[in-house]
């Protein structure tokens, strides 16, 4: 049986490990010292060495050792030193000129419509711009139908919306009048939309199914309460 000869650690070897291990690729460091990566790890652990944060951030697997022209471990014309000061330190953002063509503070795109103008929303409802407030789109645009109702009746009650009466929908400004619109709860509007989407027959079936489900749940609950009462 062949016994592999030991390769004792010298002070020079330990000094090399202490200097390079935190930032060097371990496999390349092992090759540089003529040792196995495992022996490098063991020696580093014995010396209390760990990889530096820069090693992980900078992708330590691609670092080179001294002697290689691409080395990041030796000083050179392409390496940033610890005392290096970035050229843009203290700047807010990158300033490379071109101020004449920048958007000024408060700039509005050419497509921005003025307050009081009208547009159609994706559902085809006519809306009027009421302000320039930032945030939710509803702070700038409101349906004309809602504005007509609010002008006549005051603020909307909580949980309510303004809709067109059945068969009265229009997006022609002059035709959106108070007699065409009404204020309903969101629940009522949901029921109407369900009937419109599925038809009155299916809507009635959904309502019947809901009523039956509620009755079944009530009966089951009463039966469970009776069993709990009868239990010793």
Secondary structure, 3 states (H helix, E strand, C coil): CCCCCCCCCCHHHHHHHHHHCCCCCHHHHHHHHCCCHHHHHHHHHHCCCCCCHHHHHCCHHHCCCCCCCCCCCCCCCCCCCCCCCCCCCCCCCCCCCCHHHCCCCCCCCCCCCCCCCEEECCCCCEEEECCCCCCCHHHCEEEHHHHHHHHHHCCCCCCEEEEECCCCCCCCHHHCCHHHEEEEEHHHHHHHHHHHHHCHHHHHHHHHHHHHHHHHHHHHHHHHHHHHHHCC
